[in-house]
Amino acid sequence: MQVNVTPVLPGGMKDDRRGTITLLSGDRPGRLIEIDGTELVVGRTDESTLRIEDESLSRKHARFFRLMGNYYVADLQSTNGTFVNGNRISAPTQLADGDRVQLGLATVLRFGLTDKAVVEEAKRLYEATVRDRLTGAYNRHFLDERLQSEWSFAKRHGTRLSVLFVDADHFKKVNDTYGHAGGDAVLRSLAAVLMKAMRQEDVVARYGGEEFIVLVRGIPQEAVVALADRVRAEVQACVIEHEGRTIPITISIGVSTHEAEREDEDVEALVARADAALYKAKEQGRNRVVAA
């Protein structure tokens, strides 16, 4: 049975700092994660609490946990090992503030004891580096990195990966009629609808201008197309108010899905197929979903 006790600093003051790990290399460096609750399991599949895209990690690689007010890391019989400050561990090892933990061959973490305010600030700063300032969707840089990691995951596990290429219809006319501030209001509303409709594990990113890309994994194409059409309908019904006027907007969506049998396809071809499907949606009159 695990018992969590708040440690006491010299002088009798309680130590309310939280245990955290910060990714220093590998998947999404700079990201800070709290060791919250009883444990945090790190690995390369969704079976883990924290999934990190690194082929050298085991499915469940290591476990971080708190016991009697102290934090520990334990290797979960991984193939490539868990190291604390360069030393491979074979038993649960207590962590000190600033310790470096390496998982496998490429993922390096830093353990820290961090005040609540510092944790929140670190999260805010990280989000600022990966989010589009206008819409709150992920930015192009984050999309490019995540697209590669999701593609590697799909290829290795033989799972589906879908790309939704989303474009606001007649957006130039919106800017010409309502000004760029009106166009910005449309983009914020569009991003909000997309982010609300998707699962937590899906990625909604601003690709550029009025274009967005959504990454959806593990779902058959027909279900992805149904999801895309629901989003299209929600955007069409969306009431966007700007300076006392209502701005109507519709979107077109191109969908492509990578299946295991498409062995020769690469990630660039997957995105290109979604882009071509979007072009067809525009040709066919806009405000529709077309699958490649």
Secondary structure by P-SEA (a helix, b strand, c coil): cbbbbbbbccccccccccccccccccccccbbbbbccccccccccccccccccccccccccccccccccccccccccccccccccccccccbbbbccbbbbbccccbbbbbbbccaaaaaaaaaaaaaaccccccccccaaaaaaaaaaaaaaaaaabbbbbbbbccccaaaaaaaaccaaaaaaaaaaaaaaaaaaccccbbbbbccccbbbbbbccccaaaaaaaaaaaaaaaaabbbbcccbbbbbcbbbbbbbbccccccccaaaaaaaaaaaaaaaaaacccccccc
